[in-house]
């Protein structure tokens, strides 16, 4: 099951994406946003998806992305983005 939610935080907005899959082991949690890191077999993944997402969220929009995981139970990404004024 996949769920998404959002919450206003004043001048920011928080978006959470959660699944009830297998989560990720703690020993690779700190590596998942590194370019070219993948848990897939050689030739089956480039390891760029989360790295590019991180760069877009953090470097281009001034936000943050964090991962919370309970191995064997769930995985949750928390994205916080600044609100921008509409002109």
N, CA, C and O atoms as CSV, one atom per row, in Angstrom:
chain,resi,resn,atom,element,x,y,z
A,1,UNK,N,N,0.844,-1.174,0.000
A,1,UNK,CA,C,0.000,0.000,0.000
A,1,UNK,C,C,0.888,1.235,0.000
A,1,UNK,O,O,1.901,1.276,0.697
A,2,UNK,N,N,0.519,2.212,-0.759
A,2,UNK,CA,C,1.237,3.467,-0.862
A,2,UNK,C,C,0.297,4.573,-0.416
A,2,UNK,O,O,-0.868,4.607,-0.815
A,3,UNK,N,N,0.806,5.479,0.413
A,3,UNK,CA,C,-0.026,6.604,0.838
A,3,UNK,C,C,0.778,7.892,0.729
A,3,UNK,O,O,2.005,7.888,0.820
A,4,UNK,N,N,0.063,8.986,0.534
A,4,UNK,CA,C,0.678,10.304,0.440
A,4,UNK,C,C,-0.140,11.276,1.271
A,4,UNK,O,O,-1.365,11.179,1.339
A,5,UNK,N,N,0.549,12.207,1.898
A,5,UNK,CA,C,-0.147,13.239,2.667
A,5,UNK,C,C,0.647,14.532,2.576
A,5,UNK,O,O,1.841,14.527,2.278
A,6,UNK,N,N,-0.038,15.637,2.837
A,6,UNK,CA,C,0.649,16.924,2.871
A,6,UNK,C,C,0.144,17.733,4.057
A,6,UNK,O,O,-0.984,17.565,4.522
A,7,UNK,N,N,1.017,18.613,4.528
A,7,UNK,CA,C,0.702,19.453,5.688
A,7,UNK,C,C,1.319,20.822,5.485
A,7,UNK,O,O,2.473,20.935,5.071
A,8,UNK,N,N,0.556,21.859,5.775
A,8,UNK,CA,C,1.089,23.209,5.742
A,8,UNK,C,C,1.907,23.473,6.988
A,8,UNK,O,O,1.496,23.126,8.096
A,9,UNK,N,N,3.061,24.084,6.808
A,9,UNK,CA,C,3.940,24.428,7.929
A,9,UNK,C,C,4.265,25.920,7.879
A,9,UNK,O,O,5.427,26.313,7.971
A,10,UNK,N,N,3.251,26.728,7.736
A,10,UNK,CA,C,3.492,28.168,7.632
A,10,UNK,C,C,4.100,28.521,6.296
A,10,UNK,O,O,3.419,28.478,5.271
A,11,UNK,N,N,5.394,28.875,6.291
A,11,UNK,CA,C,6.055,29.256,5.049
A,11,UNK,C,C,6.632,28.065,4.286
A,11,UNK,O,O,7.366,28.235,3.312
A,12,UNK,N,N,6.288,26.843,4.745
A,12,UNK,CA,C,6.746,25.614,4.090
A,12,UNK,C,C,5.586,24.643,3.956
A,12,UNK,O,O,4.538,24.809,4.580
A,13,UNK,N,N,5.793,23.628,3.133
A,13,UNK,CA,C,4.815,22.555,3.009
A,13,UNK,C,C,5.559,21.230,3.126
A,13,UNK,O,O,6.648,21.066,2.576
A,14,UNK,N,N,4.957,20.288,3.850
A,14,UNK,CA,C,5.553,18.964,4.031
A,14,UNK,C,C,4.737,17.944,3.248
A,14,UNK,O,O,3.508,17.927,3.317
A,15,UNK,N,N,5.431,17.103,2.510
A,15,UNK,CA,C,4.803,16.028,1.753
A,15,UNK,C,C,5.415,14.725,2.235
A,15,UNK,O,O,6.638,14.592,2.290
A,16,UNK,N,N,4.572,13.764,2.584
A,16,UNK,CA,C,5.061,12.451,3.016
A,16,UNK,C,C,4.533,11.387,2.067
A,16,UNK,O,O,3.352,11.355,1.724
A,17,UNK,N,N,5.440,10.525,1.661
A,17,UNK,CA,C,5.099,9.367,0.835
A,17,UNK,C,C,5.507,8.150,1.643
A,17,UNK,O,O,6.659,8.049,2.066
A,18,UNK,N,N,4.579,7.220,1.867
A,18,UNK,CA,C,4.852,6.064,2.728
A,18,UNK,C,C,4.371,4.792,2.051
A,18,UNK,O,O,3.342,4.773,1.376
A,19,UNK,N,N,5.144,3.729,2.249
A,19,UNK,CA,C,4.678,2.423,1.801
A,19,UNK,C,C,4.826,1.421,2.931
A,19,UNK,O,O,5.505,1.676,3.926
A,20,UNK,N,N,4.187,0.297,2.762
A,20,UNK,CA,C,4.274,-0.739,3.795
A,20,UNK,C,C,5.083,-1.923,3.274
A,20,UNK,O,O,4.795,-3.079,3.582
A,21,UNK,N,N,6.113,-1.604,2.469
A,21,UNK,CA,C,6.975,-2.636,1.904
A,21,UNK,C,C,7.999,-3.123,2.919
A,21,UNK,O,O,7.750,-3.150,4.124
A,22,UNK,N,N,9.144,-3.502,2.401
A,22,UNK,CA,C,10.169,-4.107,3.255
A,22,UNK,C,C,11.119,-3.108,3.885
A,22,UNK,O,O,11.973,-3.499,4.681
A,23,UNK,N,N,10.999,-1.835,3.556
A,23,UNK,CA,C,11.906,-0.836,4.113
A,23,UNK,C,C,13.304,-1.030,3.551
A,23,UNK,O,O,13.506,-1.783,2.598
A,24,UNK,N,N,14.264,-0.342,4.153
A,24,UNK,CA,C,15.655,-0.513,3.732
A,24,UNK,C,C,16.523,-0.738,4.966
A,24,UNK,O,O,16.235,-0.198,6.034
A,25,UNK,N,N,17.572,-1.524,4.827
A,25,UNK,CA,C,18.465,-1.770,5.959
A,25,UNK,C,C,19.181,-0.488,6.393
A,25,UNK,O,O,19.511,0.354,5.557
A,26,UNK,N,N,19.415,-0.343,7.676
A,26,UNK,CA,C,20.092,0.840,8.216
A,26,UNK,C,C,21.464,1.062,7.581
A,26,UNK,O,O,21.886,2.205,7.404
A,27,UNK,N,N,22.166,-0.025,7.237
A,27,UNK,CA,C,23.528,0.127,6.720
A,27,UNK,C,C,23.585,0.790,5.338
A,27,UNK,O,O,24.654,1.244,4.930
A,28,UNK,N,N,22.474,0.857,4.615
A,28,UNK,CA,C,22.497,1.552,3.322
A,28,UNK,C,C,21.672,2.834,3.338
A,28,UNK,O,O,21.652,3.561,2.344
A,29,UNK,N,N,21.005,3.121,4.424
A,29,UNK,CA,C,20.135,4.298,4.524
A,29,UNK,C,C,20.877,5.589,4.178
A,29,UNK,O,O,20.320,6.451,3.497
A,30,UNK,N,N,22.114,5.736,4.632
A,30,UNK,CA,C,22.872,6.963,4.387
A,30,UNK,C,C,23.403,7.067,2.961
A,30,UNK,O,O,23.916,8.116,2.572
A,31,UNK,N,N,23.290,6.004,2.181
A,31,UNK,CA,C,23.839,5.987,0.823
A,31,UNK,C,C,22.800,6.213,-0.261
A,31,UNK,O,O,23.171,6.460,-1.409
A,32,UNK,N,N,21.525,6.141,0.054
A,32,UNK,CA,C,20.503,6.088,-1.001
A,32,UNK,C,C,20.405,7.349,-1.853
A,32,UNK,O,O,19.885,7.293,-2.967
A,33,UNK,N,N,20.893,8.489,-1.355
A,33,UNK,CA,C,20.847,9.717,-2.145
A,33,UNK,C,C,22.153,9.956,-2.898
A,33,UNK,O,O,22.282,10.966,-3.590
A,34,UNK,N,N,23.127,9.048,-2.779
A,34,UNK,CA,C,24.402,9.176,-3.486
A,34,UNK,C,C,24.220,8.832,-4.961
A,34,UNK,O,O,23.530,7.869,-5.296
A,35,UNK,N,N,24.844,9.627,-5.850
A,35,UNK,CA,C,24.757,9.308,-7.279
A,35,UNK,C,C,25.295,7.906,-7.565
A,35,UNK,O,O,26.329,7.508,-7.030
A,36,UNK,N,N,24.603,7.183,-8.389
A,36,UNK,CA,C,24.963,5.855,-8.882
A,36,UNK,C,C,24.839,4.740,-7.844
A,36,UNK,O,O,25.196,3.598,-8.134
A,37,UNK,N,N,24.345,5.040,-6.645
A,37,UNK,CA,C,24.129,3.972,-5.669
A,37,UNK,C,C,22.848,3.238,-6.040
A,37,UNK,O,O,21.808,3.860,-6.252
A,38,UNK,N,N,22.926,1.929,-6.116
A,38,UNK,CA,C,21.747,1.118,-6.404
A,38,UNK,C,C,21.872,-0.226,-5.699
A,38,UNK,O,O,22.973,-0.731,-5.484
A,39,UNK,N,N,20.758,-0.778,-5.355
A,39,UNK,CA,C,20.736,-2.124,-4.772
A,39,UNK,C,C,20.383,-3.156,-5.827
A,39,UNK,O,O,20.338,-4.354,-5.544
A,40,UNK,N,N,20.131,-2.690,-7.049
A,40,UNK,CA,C,19.766,-3.592,-8.137
A,40,UNK,C,C,21.017,-4.259,-8.706
A,40,UNK,O,O,22.121,-3.730,-8.576
A,41,UNK,N,N,20.843,-5.411,-9.332
A,41,UNK,CA,C,21.983,-6.071,-9.979
A,41,UNK,C,C,22.581,-5.192,-11.072
A,41,UNK,O,O,21.889,-4.350,-11.643
A,42,UNK,N,N,23.851,-5.385,-11.358
A,42,UNK,CA,C,24.561,-4.624,-12.377
A,42,UNK,C,C,23.793,-4.651,-13.694
A,42,UNK,O,O,23.355,-5.706,-14.152
A,43,UNK,N,N,23.640,-3.473,-14.292
A,43,UNK,CA,C,22.934,-3.370,-15.563
A,43,UNK,C,C,21.439,-3.181,-15.449
A,43,UNK,O,O,20.771,-2.983,-16.464
A,44,UNK,N,N,20.886,-3.236,-14.237
A,44,UNK,CA,C,19.426,-3.114,-14.066
A,44,UNK,C,C,18.986,-1.796,-13.448
A,44,UNK,O,O,17.788,-1.543,-13.315
A,45,UNK,N,N,19.928,-0.968,-13.076
A,45,UNK,CA,C,19.557,0.318,-12.503
A,45,UNK,C,C,20.735,1.259,-12.530
A,45,UNK,O,O,21.881,0.830,-12.397
A,46,UNK,N,N,20.461,2.545,-12.702
A,46,UNK,CA,C,21.549,3.521,-12.769
A,46,UNK,C,C,21.861,4.147,-11.420
A,46,UNK,O,O,22.955,4.676,-11.223
A,47,UNK,N,N,20.916,4.096,-10.488
A,47,UNK,CA,C,21.135,4.721,-9.195
A,47,UNK,C,C,21.073,6.230,-9.249
A,47,UNK,O,O,21.707,6.898,-8.432
A,48,UNK,N,N,20.329,6.784,-10.183
A,48,UNK,CA,C,20.250,8.236,-10.304
A,48,UNK,C,C,18.934,8.830,-9.822
A,48,UNK,O,O,18.867,10.032,-9.567
A,49,UNK,N,N,17.889,8.024,-9.690
A,49,UNK,CA,C,16.563,8.557,-9.354
A,49,UNK,C,C,16.524,9.346,-8.059
A,49,UNK,O,O,16.086,10.496,-8.051
A,50,UNK,N,N,16.972,8.751,-6.968
A,50,UNK,CA,C,16.917,9.459,-5.687
A,50,UNK,C,C,17.958,10.565,-5.617
A,50,UNK,O,O,17.731,11.588,-4.971
A,51,UNK,N,N,19.099,10.371,-6.275
A,51,UNK,CA,C,20.115,11.420,-6.309
A,51,UNK,C,C,19.590,12.658,-7.026
A,51,UNK,O,O,19.777,13.781,-6.559
A,52,UNK,N,N,18.935,12.447,-8.160
A,52,UNK,CA,C,18.368,13.575,-8.903
A,52,UNK,C,C,17.220,14.227,-8.132
A,52,UNK,O,O,17.098,15.452,-8.121
A,53,UNK,N,N,16.388,13.424,-7.494
A,53,UNK,CA,C,15.301,13.965,-6.679
A,53,UNK,C,C,15.860,14.828,-5.558
A,53,UNK,O,O,15.346,15.914,-5.290
A,54,UNK,N,N,16.907,14.351,-4.907
A,54,UNK,CA,C,17.552,15.105,-3.832
A,54,UNK,C,C,18.059,16.442,-4.355
A,54,UNK,O,O,17.815,17.479,-3.737
A,55,UNK,N,N,18.761,16.433,-5.487
A,55,UNK,CA,C,19.297,17.680,-6.034
A,55,UNK,C,C,18.196,18.665,-6.399
A,55,UNK,O,O,18.332,19.862,-6.147
A,56,UNK,N,N,17.117,18.186,-6.984
A,56,UNK,CA,C,16.012,19.071,-7.355
A,56,UNK,C,C,15.371,19.688,-6.115
A,56,UNK,O,O,15.131,20.895,-6.065
A,57,UNK,N,N,15.097,18.856,-5.123
A,57,UNK,CA,C,14.420,19.328,-3.910
A,57,UNK,C,C,15.313,20.248,-3.092
A,57,UNK,O,O,14.878,21.317,-2.662
A,58,UNK,N,N,16.562,19.838,-2.874
A,58,UNK,CA,C,17.464,20.577,-1.985
A,58,UNK,C,C,18.161,21.736,-2.695
A,58,UNK,O,O,18.084,22.880,-2.247
A,59,UNK,N,N,18.836,21.440,-3.794
A,59,UNK,CA,C,19.659,22.463,-4.444
A,59,UNK,C,C,18.857,23.459,-5.267
A,59,UNK,O,O,19.183,24.646,-5.282
A,60,UNK,N,N,17.815,23.001,-5.950
A,60,UNK,CA,C,17.063,23.914,-6.810
A,60,UNK,C,C,15.910,24.611,-6.093
A,60,UNK,O,O,15.549,25.734,-6.444
A,61,UNK,N,N,15.329,23.947,-5.083
A,61,UNK,CA,C,14.160,24.529,-4.425
A,61,UNK,C,C,14.390,24.895,-2.961
A,61,UNK,O,O,13.487,25.431,-2.318
A,62,UNK,N,N,15.570,24.620,-2.425
A,62,UNK,CA,C,15.880,25.006,-1.050
A,62,UNK,C,C,15.109,24.225,-0.005
A,62,UNK,O,O,14.884,24.723,1.098
A,63,UNK,N,N,14.701,23.011,-0.335
A,63,UNK,CA,C,13.946,22.182,0.593
A,63,UNK,C,C,14.804,21.114,1.232
A,63,UNK,O,O,16.030,21.218,1.274
A,64,UNK,N,N,14.141,20.086,1.726
A,64,UNK,CA,C,14.851,18.953,2.331
A,64,UNK,C,C,14.093,17.675,2.018
A,64,UNK,O,O,12.884,17.687,1.787
A,65,UNK,N,N,14.831,16.572,2.016
A,65,UNK,CA,C,14.222,15.257,1.842
A,65,UNK,C,C,14.898,14.319,2.833
A,65,UNK,O,O,16.124,14.246,2.908
A,66,UNK,N,N,14.089,13.618,3.575
A,66,UNK,CA,C,14.582,12.677,4.582
A,66,UNK,C,C,13.859,11.354,4.405
A,66,UNK,O,O,12.739,11.298,3.898
A,67,UNK,N,N,14.522,10.295,4.835
A,67,UNK,CA,C,13.925,8.966,4.756
A,67,UNK,C,C,13.831,8.389,6.163
A,67,UNK,O,O,14.764,8.481,6.961
A,68,UNK,N,N,12.699,7.804,6.436
A,68,UNK,CA,C,12.491,7.080,7.690
A,68,UNK,C,C,12.124,5.664,7.307
A,68,UNK,O,O,11.247,5.453,6.469
A,69,UNK,N,N,12.785,4.694,7.910
A,69,UNK,CA,C,12.522,3.318,7.545
A,69,UNK,C,C,12.493,2.427,8.762
A,69,UNK,O,O,13.218,2.634,9.734
A,70,UNK,N,N,11.651,1.449,8.683
A,70,UNK,CA,C,11.602,0.382,9.671
A,70,UNK,C,C,11.790,-0.905,8.869
A,70,UNK,O,O,10.840,-1.433,8.291
A,71,UNK,N,N,13.045,-1.410,8.842
A,71,UNK,CA,C,13.315,-2.589,8.012
A,71,UNK,C,C,12.310,-3.710,8.272
A,71,UNK,O,O,12.032,-4.075,9.414
A,72,UNK,N,N,11.778,-4.240,7.178
A,72,UNK,CA,C,10.786,-5.297,7.256
A,72,UNK,C,C,9.360,-4.789,7.370
A,72,UNK,O,O,8.419,-5.579,7.301
A,73,UNK,N,N,9.181,-3.476,7.545
A,73,UNK,CA,C,7.824,-2.949,7.762
A,73,UNK,C,C,7.419,-1.802,6.838
A,73,UNK,O,O,6.357,-1.859,6.216
A,74,UNK,N,N,8.254,-0.755,6.738
A,74,UNK,CA,C,7.797,0.419,5.996
A,74,UNK,C,C,8.952,1.323,5.610
A,74,UNK,O,O,10.077,1.185,6.092
A,75,UNK,N,N,8.631,2.249,4.725
A,75,UNK,CA,C,9.560,3.273,4.274
A,75,UNK,C,C,8.758,4.550,4.088
A,75,UNK,O,O,7.649,4.519,3.555
A,76,UNK,N,N,9.309,5.661,4.521
A,76,UNK,CA,C,8.623,6.933,4.384
A,76,UNK,C,C,9.623,8.005,3.966
A,76,UNK,O,O,10.689,8.143,4.565
A,77,UNK,N,N,9.265,8.764,2.927
A,77,UNK,CA,C,10.049,9.919,2.520
A,77,UNK,C,C,9.306,11.159,2.984
A,77,UNK,O,O,8.096,11.276,2.790
A,78,UNK,N,N,10.036,12.084,3.599
A,78,UNK,CA,C,9.467,13.363,4.017
A,78,UNK,C,C,10.155,14.460,3.212
A,78,UNK,O,O,11.367,14.650,3.315
A,79,UNK,N,N,9.381,15.172,2.421
A,79,UNK,CA,C,9.881,16.270,1.609
A,79,UNK,C,C,9.303,17.559,2.187
A,79,UNK,O,O,8.093,17.678,2.378
A,80,UNK,N,N,10.180,18.517,2.461
A,80,UNK,CA,C,9.740,19.835,2.925
A,80,UNK,C,C,10.228,20.861,1.921
A,80,UNK,O,O,11.418,20.941,1.618
A,81,UNK,N,N,9.284,21.648,1.408
A,81,UNK,CA,C,9.590,22.678,0.409
A,81,UNK,C,C,9.110,24.037,0.891
A,81,UNK,O,O,8.056,24.138,1.520
A,82,UNK,N,N,9.881,25.087,0.598
A,82,UNK,CA,C,9.401,26.423,0.943
A,82,UNK,C,C,8.238,26.807,0.037
A,82,UNK,O,O,8.197,26.447,-1.140
A,83,UNK,N,N,7.308,27.537,0.606
A,83,UNK,CA,C,6.214,28.073,-0.216
A,83,UNK,C,C,6.760,29.259,-1.004
A,83,UNK,O,O,7.639,29.982,-0.534
A,84,UNK,N,N,6.239,29.441,-2.179
A,84,UNK,CA,C,6.635,30.608,-2.971
A,84,UNK,C,C,5.411,31.455,-3.190
A,84,UNK,O,O,4.289,30.952,-3.257
A,85,UNK,N,N,5.638,32.752,-3.301
A,85,UNK,CA,C,4.500,33.641,-3.540
A,85,UNK,C,C,4.137,33.614,-5.011
A,85,UNK,O,O,5.014,33.566,-5.873
A,86,UNK,N,N,2.855,33.645,-5.294
A,86,UNK,CA,C,2.337,33.658,-6.659
A,86,UNK,C,C,2.203,35.104,-7.106
A,86,UNK,O,O,1.558,35.897,-6.420
A,87,UNK,N,N,2.785,35.463,-8.217
A,87,UNK,CA,C,2.697,36.845,-8.720
A,87,UNK,C,C,1.715,36.926,-9.853
A,87,UNK,O,O,1.500,38.003,-10.408
